[in-house]
Amino acid sequence: MPETDPSSWLGQRVEPGQGASLSLTISESYAGDHITVPMHVWRGRDEGPVVAITAAVHGDEINGTGAIRHIIREQPLEITAGTLVLVPVVNILGFERHTRYLPDRRDLNRSFPGTKEGSLASRMASGFFRKVIKRCDYCIDLHTAAVRRTNFPNVRADMRDERLAAFARAFGAELIVAGVGPKGSLRNAACKAGCATLILEAGEVWKVEPTVVEYAVRGIRNCLRFLGMTPGEPEEPAYRIETDATKWVRAHHGGFLEFHVAPGDIVESDEPIATNADLVGQEQNIIRAPRDGIVLGMTTMPSVAPGDPVCHIAFPRAATLRRAEIAVDALRDHSLHERVRADLARSIRVTQESP
Ligand SMILES: [Zn+2]
């Protein structure tokens, strides 16, 4: 049974107005030692919702770990109501090995809600789900792109659920990709259990990127403001794109790419995304945008084989995209949107298409 006393977390007392670091025993190592997930529970003085912020469900996606550590250590938020449950690393076994997966090669983020009698992944998922997620009203689960890719920050949530849609909009991300998430993912299972969960996809694996951390912390603060857990009003994004239409544009030939766009760029139909050439520069073909859209994510690896993903593009309605374009043109270089765009573009070499 999940604990129901709001002052009792993993058998420890956390009174209103207090914070406590706790650990959840989630498995045992090959040597027979306990494996624990460290957490920090922070309660406001007033009653309010219970919100989990989770990271590294994929053990190599540690940008969110950086964001949560920043919140725990620097306390940029004042929690006046409700309970904030901060979990810097959910997949502690993957994290220990710098990998997405568990030692049994399963994906923890396809194993929720899990079972007590199942595989290692299923048992770990079940322990975390029962002890933490089932007690939460909301969850923000922080992810990055998979290895060798990067993502412009985008929120993903089931926008048909009104409660979740309002929470997702409050985050203040310019880009929201609508959907329920894969079966077995934390967000899919949590939503089914009544915990309204969104994910943030931002940046790369194996890094804590400063502007991505800033973006995540701003979004978390906005969501907590929306719920009345911290003072102030959520900040509005410069533009808002919500769509469920996205597509990975793939390489048709093997070769070495020169990129002509970067994450967050708005692209027109037929615009060159990358030039694919052989190693001595002989052009094979130009990869083009299939429609007008915005670059959600990209490969950071210039060498490709046929079928390799190159660029993940979202396709909002034409009018929405035009409004976004006008809003971006009006943004100053020091805005977080432009700084995160500039930072992510540093992982790739972007050139003009050769005439
Ligand atoms: Zn992930």
Boltz pocket constraint, residues with backbone or C-beta under 6 A from the ligand:
constraints:
  - pocket:
      binder: B
      contacts: [[A, 58], [A, 61], [A, 142], [A, 143], [A, 144]]
      max_distance: 6.0
